[in-house]
C-alpha cells in the first residue's frame, strides 16, 4: 500500500486480471462492502485500486480484498498477517502483541497496514562482503538451532558463529509459511516474516548484529511453488480439481516437470510471476539489507514437460534466461549481492549460470559420508567433484561445496549406524566416528572455493534427519559443546 497525507490516507492495490469487481474490507469500514471501498480498475483491466481516507496514522488496520463477492483474500504484498488458525500457538517470548484477529467479522487470513510505524535505525546497513571464494556459510534452521527459537536469541548467539570462523549465515526460509513448525519451504506470503520467530524489527536487528560482526546474511527463498494459503493461489482456484485454475496469472495448473513436484507450481515464463518475484527480491534487499539469496529448487523454474530427473536436469535455455534475468535484477539493485542456486542440473547448464556470476550448490554429501564411514567401493568416496575444473567451470567461486545440508542424512548418524570396522578399529565407536569427521573436515576446508556447513556439523550432530519425521523438530543439543571429542572436531572447524 501507499500512504498519503501523513498517513491519514492509503492507496491499496490488487493485481487481479479478469475479475469483475473488488472491495477493500477491514477495520476501517467494519468489514462491509461500502461504496467508498469499491476498487477502481486501471485502464489495462489488470489492477484494482482504492484510496482510503480518514485513517488514524497511529492505528494498525486489518484488511482483505473481497473479490467478485465470493473470495476474501489477504494482500499478497502485506508485511504482516493475522492467522486465526496458527497465531494462538506463537510463544509470547517470540512475539507478543502482534494484533488481534477480527473474529466474527470475516474468515481466512487477513493482512495489516499501519502508517507511521517506527522504522529500524540501522547501525550497520552494509558490510564489506567476503569474496565469494572466501565464503564459509553456516546453513541454519532457527527452529532447531536454539531452544528459544527467536531472532533475539539468535542475535545473542552471533558471537558463537563468529568465533567458529563463519562469515555468512544462510537462514532457511523465514517469510510466512503454512503453520508455525516448519522448515519454511511451504511459503504463503513473501513480504511478511513469519511471526513464529519474531517481529520485523527483531529480524532487522539480527541482520544488523550479524553485519556488526562482519557476517553476511543470506536468505533462502522459495519461488518454485507456493501453498494453498497464498492469496495468489486462492484468487484463481479450480476447486473441482483442487489445483490452480487455468487462468491463474502466476501458477501452472500442474507442474510440467512431473518427475519432482512441490506445492502449487509457479510459471516463471509468465510476466506476472517475473514481476512478482522481482518485487520480492527488491523488498528484502532494501528493507532488510539482506546480503544475498539462496534460491530453492531452481531446477523447477522450467516450463519444459519432463517425466524423468534426467530430462529435468538437462539444459533448458528458457530456464537459463529466467535465472539470468533474476540475477541481473538483483545486481541492478545491489551489485555485490550473492545469488546462490540449488540447481543440481547437468554441468552444461550450471557452467553457463556460474559464468553469469551465480553460485551453484555442489552436493558432496554421499562422497564425504562414504569416506567417513570407511567404505571405498565403487568410487563412492571419490572427491574429484569438489574440484571446479571437473564441472568445466572457469573459476572456483561458482561452486559452493558442502558435506551436509538441511536435506541430507547427518554424517555422524550414518557413521554410528553403518561405519566400517577392521579388527579393533570400529567407526561405529563415537570417538572414532568423530575422528573420521575431523579427517573429512581437513579435506573439506582445504578445497578451493566457497563452502557451506550445516548447523551443528562442527559438533558432530548425530540425530537422524528422519527423527520425528523428516521436517519435524529435532533436539537442540548445545550440551555437545562441552564434550571433549566434539570440541576437538569444533576446533578443527575453527582452525
N, C-alpha and C positions, 0 to 999 in steps of 0.2 A: 504494500500500500504506500501511498504518498501522502504526507501530512502537509496541510496548508494553514495559513492564518495562525501561526504559533501553536498549531496542534488542535485548534478548535474545529478543523475540517479535515477530512481524509478522503482520498480517492481510492476505491477498491476496484480491482480489475480481475477478470477471469477469461482465459483463453478457452473458448468452448464453441468451435465451429458447428454448424448445423443444428444448434439448439434453437428453440422457439422463443423462450423468454427466461429471464433470470431475475430473482430478487435477492438483495442482501438482507439477511435477517440476523438479529443479535440483540445484545443488551441495550443497544441504542434505540430499538423500536419494539421492545418486549417480544421479540421473536415472531413478529407478524409481518405479512406481506403488504406493507404500506406503499402508497403512491410515491413517496419520497425515496423509497428504497428500490424502486423499479429501475433496472440497469439498462442503460442505453447500449446500442450496438455500434461498433466502429464501421466505417464505410465498406471495409472488406468483408464484413459479416462474421469475423472470426472472434473478436474480443468484445466482452461486455464490461461496462464500467459505470460507476455512480459516484457522485460526490456527496458525502455525508457531512452535514453542518451541525453546529450546536453541541459538539463534543467537549468533554472536560479533559484537558491535556494531562491531568494527573490520574485519570481513571483508565484502568485496563478493561477493554471490551472484548467479550467473546462473540464470535460471529460465524456464520456459514453462508454458503450460496445455495439458494433454493431454485433448482433448475427444472423448468417445464412442469412445475407443480408435483413432481414425483421423486426427485433426487435431492437430498440435502448432503452437501459435502463441505469439508473444511477447505481453506485456501491452500493450494499446493505450495505457495510461497511463504506461508506463515513461519515465524521463528519460534513459536511455541504452541503446542496443542493441549487441550484438556480431553482426557480419555476416560469415559465413565467406567470402562471395564478394568483398567490397569492402574490408574493413578492411586487408588486406595492402598496399593501394596508398595508404594515408593517409601523407603525409610525416611523419616523426618531428618535424620542426621545427614542424609544425602541432599535433600531438597525439601524445605518446608515452606508453606505459604505461597505455593506456586499458582493458586487460583482455585475457585470453586466451580464445579460443573453446573450448568443451568438445568438441574434435574426437573423434569416435568414440563419443560418448555420446548425441548427438541430431542432428537435422538442422534446417535453417532458421535464421532469425534468432532470437536469444534476448534476453530483457530482463534488466536488472540491478537490484539493490537493495543498499543499504548503510545501516545505521543509524549515526548519529553522525558522518556525513561533515561536513567543515568547511563552514560557511556563509560566504558572501561578506560582508565588512564594508563596507557602503556608506558612502561619504563624501558622495555627492550623490544620495540616493534619489529626489529630485524636483527639478524646476526650476520657475521661473515661465515657463510655456509661452508662446511667441509667440501673439499673437492670430491667429485664422485668416486675417484679411485681410493680415497681415504675413508669412505663411509663405513662405519660399524653400526649397523641398525639393530635396535632391540625391538622385536615384534612383541606387542603387549596387548593382552585382553584384560582390561581393568577389572572386570568381574572376578577373575580368577587369580589376579596378582596380589590383591590386598583384601583382607577380611572386611575392612571398612572400604567398600568398593566405590569410592567417590573421588572427584577431581581434587578436592582439598587434600586428602590423604596422599594421593599420588604426588601432588605438589611437594608435600613434606618428605617424599621419598626420593626426590631427584638426585640428592647427593649420592645415594647408593649407586645409581646408574652412572653418574659422572665418575665416581671412583672406579667403577668397573671398566671405564675406558670407552663407554658408549658415546657416540657423538650425534646420534639421531635415534628417536623413538618412533615407531610406527604403531599408531593406535588402530586396533580393529574398529570397524565402523561404529561411530558414536552418534550419527544422526538418528532420528526417531525410527525405531524398528518395532515390529509387532511383539507385544508382550513386554516384559521387563527383563527376563532372564534369557539372554541370547548372546550368540557370537556377533550379531549385528548384520548378518548377511541376508536378512529378511526386511529390507527397508520399506518405509511407507511415506515419510516426509523428509525431504532432502535439505531443507534450510533450518530445521529445528534440531538442536542437540537433544538426545534422549534424556528426559528428566530423571531417569533412574540413577544416573551418575552425578547429577548436579545441575546447577544453573548455567546459563550462557556466560555470565561473568566469572563463575568458577572455572569454566573451561578456558576462558581467555587468560585468567590468572595463572593457570597451569602452563599454558604455552609461553607466557611471559617469563615464568620461573625457569622453564627449560632454556629459553633464549639467554637468560642471565648466566646460565652455566655453559653457554656455547653449544647447547644441544638443539638440533633441528627437530621439528615435529612434522611427521608425515602422516597424512590422513588416509585411511583405507576407505575407498568409495566403491559403491556397487551400482553400476549402470547397466548391467546385463539384464536385470529384472527388478520388479517391484512386487510387493504383496498386495493382498486384497483390500487392506486399509487405505491404500493410496487413493486420493480423490481422483487422480488421473485414470486409474483403473475403473473406479466406480462410475465416473461420468459416462462411459461408453462400455457397457457390460452386457454380454449375452447371457442372460440368466438361464435360458433353456440348456445351453451347452456348458455353462459355468466357465466362461473364458471371456477375454476382451472381445468386444464386438468388432465387426469388420470395418466400421467407420471410426474406430479409435485412432486419433491422430498420432499417438505415441507408441502403441503396442501392437505386436502381431497377435492374431487370433491364436496361433500356436507357434512355438519356436520352430524355425526351419531346420535347425540342427538337432534332429531327433536323437542323436547319439548321446547327448547330455543336456538336460534342460533343468531350469530352476524357475520357480515363480512365474510371473507374467512377463513375457519376453519383450524388451524394448526393440523397436525397429530403428536402428541408427542410420538408415538411409532416409528416414523421414526428416524433413526440415524442422518440424515441430520438436522432435526429440533432440536434434542437434542444438537448437536454440535453448531448450530447457537445460541440457547438460552444461552448456557454456555459461548459463546464468548461475548454476550451482557452483561451478568451479570458480568463477569470478567472486562470488559472495564469500566463499571460505578463504580465498587468498586475501581479500581486502578486510573482511570483518573480523577474522580470527588470526590473521597473519601466519597462516599455515605455510610451511616451507616446501610442501610438495604433496603429491598424491600417489597412492598405490591403487591402480585400477584392478578390481577383481574380475577374473574370468573374461579377459578381453578376447579370448578365442571365440566367445559368443557374439561379438559385435559383427555379425555377418548375416546376410540375407540369402546366402547360398544354401540350397537344400542339400543336406547331407544326412546319412544314416549311420556312418561309422566314425570312430575317433580319428582314423587315418585321413578320411576325407575332410573332416572338420579342421584338422591341423595343417592341411595342405595350403599352399599360397593362395591368397584371396586379395586381388588388387583393390576391391571395394573396401574391405576391412582395413587394409593398409592406409588408404586415403582417409578413412574416417579417423583413425588414430593419429595420423599426421595432422589432421585438421584440429583435433583437440589439443595436441601438443603445441601447435602454432598459437592457438588461442591462449593457452596458459602462458607461454613465453611472451606474448604481447602484453600481458599484464605484469608478469614477474619473470624477467629473462633468466634468472638463475634457479627458479623453482625446479624441484626434482619431479620427474614423471617416470613412474615405475609400473610395469605391466606384468600381471600374472597371465602370461600369454601361453607359454608351453606349446608352441607350434613348431613346425619344422624350421631348420636353420635359414632357409632361403628367405622366408618372411621376416624372421627375427633379426637377421642381419640388416635388412633394409630399415627396420624400425630403430635399431641401435644407431645406424648411420644418421638418423634424424635427431639423435640426442636423447632418445628414451633409453631406460634401463630395463632389462628383462630378467625375471626370476629364473634362476638356474638351480633346479632341484637335484641335489646330490645326496638326498637322504638315504636312498637304497644303497648307494655305493659306500658311503661312510658307515652305515649301520652294518653292512656285511663285513666290513673291515673290523669294526669294533666288536662284533660277535665272533670274529675269528674264522669266518667262512670265506674261502678264497676260490671256490669253484665257479666255473663259467664266467670268469672275469667280473663277478659281482662286486668286487671291491676295487675295481679299476677306477682311478680318479681322474682319468685324462679329460673327461668332460668338464672338469673345473678350469681347464685352460681355454681361454677365449679363442685361441687360434683354431681349436678343434671345431668351433662353431662357425669359423670363417669371418669372425669379427676383426676389425682393424685395430681396435683398442680394447684393453681390459675393462674399461669403465662402463661398458654396455651390459655386463653380466653381474647380477647380484647372486652370488653363490651362497647356499645355506645347507647346513646339515639337518636342521629341523625347522619346521614352520608350524603354524597352528593346525595344518592339515594332515600331518604325518604322525604315526605312532611314535612314542617317545623312545629315543635310542636306549636309554638306560633300562626302560621296561623290557625291551627286547633282549638286551644283554643278560638281564637276570632270568628271563624266561627261556631263551634259546641260545645262550652263549656256548661256544665250543669248549672242549676240555681235552687236555693231554696230560696223562699222569696226575700229578698233584696240582697242576695248573688248571684252574677252572674259572671261566669267565662269568659263571653264574654266581660266584662269590662277590659280595658287594664291593669290597676294596679292590679286587682285581677288575671288576667292571668299571669302577671309577678311573682306574689307571688306564684302561682302554680308551675311556673318553678323553683323558689327558693326551694320549697319543694322537687321537683323531684331531683334537684341538690344535696340537702342534703343527700338523699338516695343514689344517684349515686356515689358520692365521698366517701361514707362510705364503698362501696363494696370492697372486696379484689381483687387484680389483676390489670393488665394494663387497661387503659381506653382511650377512644377517644372522642373528641368533634369536631363538625363541625363548620366551621368558622362563627363567629358572634352569635353562640349559647349562648355565655356569655352575649350577649346584647339583647336576645330575638328577633332575626331576624324573621320577620313575613310576608315576601313576599312569595307567593306560589311558589313551585317548578315548577308549570306549567305556570307561567307568562312568556310571550314571548317564549313559547314552553319549554318543559322540559329541554333541554340542552341549551336553549337560554340565552343571557346575562341577568343578574339580577342587580337591583340597588345596588350601593355601598353606604351604609348608615352609614358612620362614624359619622354622627351627632347624632346617637343613643348614642354615648359615652358621651353625655352632658346631657342626660335626667335622672332625679333622680331615677325613678323606674327601669330603665335599669341599671344604675350604681349600684344600690343595688344588683341586680342579679349578675353583674360582680364581685362585692366584695365577694360574696359567692363563686364564681368560684376561686377567688384568694386565699381565705382562705383555 
